Amino acid sequence: MERRILLMRHAKSGWDDATLHDHQRPLNPRGVKDAPRIAQVLHHLKWIPERVFVSDSERTLSTLEGMKVIFGDVTTHVMESLYLAPVSTILECIEKASQDEITLILSHNPGTELVLYELTGEFHEMPTAACAILVEQDGKWHCQRILRPKELD
């Protein structure tokens, strides 16, 4: 059996309120629109996560809420350590992924890009709301596809 991971960067956040700490920044209108669009494509591809590891930042949690409109309820692990996480933290989440379920890891850059490179040996740009579809076969990770909102139109 193969492990299946969705590695995603949060949707576009706003910078309008200079009084907010980076951790508290909300999604901007484009981010609010993009999160369910990515979820809709994942649903169409039958890549619906059963478990999510998500950063505790406002923008990652809001991204997940926008996706739940399509996915419904999903087992969620909110993790302070995923906020601007290093590669090692994201890899720990991947190691916790079960063989029999699809796991979504929703975090930030540069971690998402660096982990994707670490796993596949290929560099892929991960703009906001980008989602990498990864499969582990025979101990090697393969990136099947990268979903980017601007490429969905």
C-alpha positions as CSV (number, residue, x, y, z in Angstrom):
1,M,0.0,0.0,0.0
2,E,1.1,3.6,-0.6
3,R,1.1,6.6,1.6
4,R,-0.8,9.6,0.2
5,I,0.0,13.1,1.4
6,L,-1.4,16.5,0.5
7,L,1.2,19.2,1.2
8,M,-0.4,22.6,1.1
9,R,0.5,26.2,1.7
10,H,-2.2,28.4,3.3
11,A,-4.3,30.6,1.0
12,K,-3.5,34.3,0.4
13,S,-3.6,36.4,3.6
14,G,-4.2,40.1,4.1
15,W,-1.7,42.7,5.2
16,D,-4.3,45.5,5.7
17,D,-4.1,45.7,9.5
18,A,-0.6,46.7,10.5
19,T,-1.5,46.2,14.2
20,L,-1.8,42.4,13.8
21,H,1.0,40.0,14.5
22,D,2.0,37.8,11.5
23,H,0.4,34.8,13.3
24,Q,-3.0,36.6,13.4
25,R,-3.3,37.7,9.8
26,P,-6.6,36.7,8.2
27,L,-7.2,35.6,4.6
28,N,-7.8,38.3,2.0
29,P,-10.7,38.0,-0.4
30,R,-8.7,36.0,-2.9
31,G,-7.6,33.6,-0.2
32,V,-11.2,33.1,0.9
33,K,-12.1,32.2,-2.7
34,D,-9.1,30.0,-3.4
35,A,-9.3,27.6,-0.4
36,P,-12.7,26.0,-1.5
37,R,-11.5,26.0,-5.1
38,I,-8.5,23.8,-4.3
39,A,-10.8,21.6,-2.1
40,Q,-13.2,21.2,-5.0
41,V,-10.5,20.0,-7.4
42,L,-9.2,17.6,-4.7
43,H,-12.7,16.3,-4.2
44,H,-13.1,15.8,-8.0
45,L,-9.7,13.9,-8.0
46,K,-10.9,11.8,-5.1
47,W,-8.1,13.1,-2.8
48,I,-10.3,13.9,0.2
49,P,-8.2,13.9,3.4
50,E,-9.2,11.9,6.4
51,R,-6.7,13.6,8.7
52,V,-5.2,17.1,8.7
53,F,-2.2,18.5,10.5
54,V,-2.5,22.3,10.4
55,S,-0.6,25.3,11.8
56,D,-2.4,27.3,14.4
57,S,-2.1,30.6,12.5
58,E,-5.3,32.4,11.6
59,R,-4.6,32.1,7.9
60,T,-4.0,28.3,7.9
61,L,-7.1,27.7,10.1
62,S,-9.2,29.9,7.8
63,T,-7.9,28.0,4.8
64,L,-8.9,24.8,6.3
65,E,-12.4,26.1,7.2
66,G,-12.9,27.2,3.6
67,M,-11.9,23.7,2.5
68,K,-14.2,22.0,4.9
69,V,-17.2,23.5,3.0
70,I,-16.3,20.8,0.4
71,F,-14.7,18.1,2.5
72,G,-17.0,18.2,5.5
73,D,-15.6,17.4,9.0
74,V,-12.2,15.8,9.1
75,T,-10.0,14.8,12.0
76,T,-7.8,17.8,12.7
77,H,-4.6,18.3,14.7
78,V,-3.9,22.0,15.2
79,M,-0.2,22.4,15.8
80,E,1.6,25.4,17.1
81,S,4.9,23.8,15.9
82,L,3.7,24.0,12.2
83,Y,3.7,27.8,12.3
84,L,6.6,28.7,10.1
85,A,7.8,25.1,10.7
86,P,11.3,23.8,9.8
87,V,11.5,20.9,7.4
88,S,12.0,18.4,10.3
89,T,8.6,19.3,11.9
90,I,6.7,18.8,8.6
91,L,8.6,15.5,8.0
92,E,7.5,14.4,11.5
93,C,3.9,14.9,10.4
94,I,4.4,12.9,7.3
95,E,5.9,10.1,9.3
96,K,2.6,10.0,11.4
97,A,0.6,9.6,8.2
98,S,-1.2,6.2,8.0
99,Q,-0.9,3.9,5.0
100,D,-4.7,3.7,4.7
101,E,-5.7,7.4,4.7
102,I,-5.0,10.6,2.9
103,T,-3.3,13.2,5.1
104,L,-3.3,16.9,4.5
105,I,-0.5,19.0,6.0
106,L,-1.4,22.7,5.9
107,S,1.4,25.0,6.7
108,H,3.7,27.9,5.4
109,N,6.6,28.6,3.1
110,P,9.4,28.2,2.9
111,G,8.7,24.9,4.7
112,T,6.3,23.5,2.1
113,E,8.7,24.1,-0.8
114,L,11.7,22.7,1.2
115,V,9.9,19.6,2.2
116,L,8.7,19.0,-1.3
117,Y,12.3,19.2,-2.5
118,E,13.5,17.0,0.3
119,L,11.1,14.3,-0.5
120,T,11.2,14.3,-4.3
121,G,14.5,16.0,-5.2
122,E,12.5,18.3,-7.4
123,F,11.9,22.0,-6.8
124,H,8.3,23.2,-7.2
125,E,7.1,26.7,-6.5
126,M,4.4,26.8,-3.9
127,P,2.5,30.0,-4.1
128,T,-0.4,30.7,-1.7
129,A,-3.1,27.9,-1.7
130,A,-0.8,25.6,-3.7
131,C,-1.3,21.9,-2.9
132,A,1.2,19.1,-3.8
133,I,-0.3,15.7,-4.3
134,L,2.3,13.2,-3.1
135,V,2.5,9.4,-3.2
136,E,5.0,7.2,-1.6
137,Q,5.7,4.0,-3.5
138,D,8.5,1.5,-2.6
139,G,10.0,4.0,-0.1
140,K,10.2,6.8,-2.7
141,W,8.0,9.9,-2.9
142,H,6.6,11.1,-6.1
143,C,4.8,14.4,-6.8
144,Q,1.8,13.5,-9.0
145,R,0.6,17.1,-9.4
146,I,0.7,20.6,-8.0
147,L,-2.6,22.4,-7.8
148,R,-2.1,26.2,-8.0
149,P,-5.2,28.5,-7.9
150,K,-4.1,30.6,-10.9
151,E,-3.7,27.5,-13.0
152,L,-7.2,26.3,-12.3
153,D,-9.1,28.8,-14.5
